[in-house]
Amino acid sequence: MVTGPSTRFFWILSRDTTLEHETMKRLVQKAIGMGFKLEKQVYVDQKPETAPPPGGQTPAAAPGSAPTH
């Protein structure tokens, strides 16, 4: 878990796309205990099909292919 200098923002980061339910529950409880408000908590979809490719780079288009914008 990463926090800023105030209780306005915190992030739960993982090297894997998912965390065990009990681990997430424990970290959320810790955040609450530290004074964070969770009314606006956002969970980010980490499904493999929506995650960026390894290295954070988007795949380059094949030569001659149309742009994907």
N, C-alpha and C positions, 0 to 999 in steps of 0.2 A: 504494500500500500504506500502511495506517495501522497504527501499533502503539501500545501503551500503554507505561508506564514500565518494564514488565518483559517477559520473553519468554513470558508466559502467553497473551496474546491478540494476534492481528493480523487485519486485514481487507484483502481485496483488493476495491477498489471500482471501478466503471466506470459511465460514463454510458450505455453500451449494455448490452443484456441478455447479451451474450457478449463474450469476449475471444479473440483469436487464440490458438491452442494454444501457440505459441512465446512469446507475451507471458506467459501464465499460467505456463508452465514456468520462464521467467526469474525471475518474481516469487517463485515457490515456492522456487527455488534460492537467491535472495537471502535469504528468510526463514530457510532452513536455515543459511545462512552467518552469520546474525545470532544463531543459537542457539535458534530456535523449534523445538519438537517437533511433528511432524505426525501423531502416532499418532491424535489425535482430530480431525483436520481435517475440516471439514464443507463440502460444496459445496451452495449453495442453488439450487434450481430457479428459473431465471429465464425460463421459457417465457412468452410473451405472455399466455396464458390464465390463468396463475397470478400474474402481476405485478399490483400495485395500479394503478388507473387514474392517468393523469397528474394531478399535483398532490397525489397521496396521499390524495385524498378518495374515499370509497366512494360510488357513485351513490345518489342519494336515490330512495326508492320512489315510484312514481307515486301520486297521490292516489287513495285508495280501494282500493289493492292490499293484499294480506295481508303481514304482516311476514315476513321471510326468515330468522328465527332458527332 
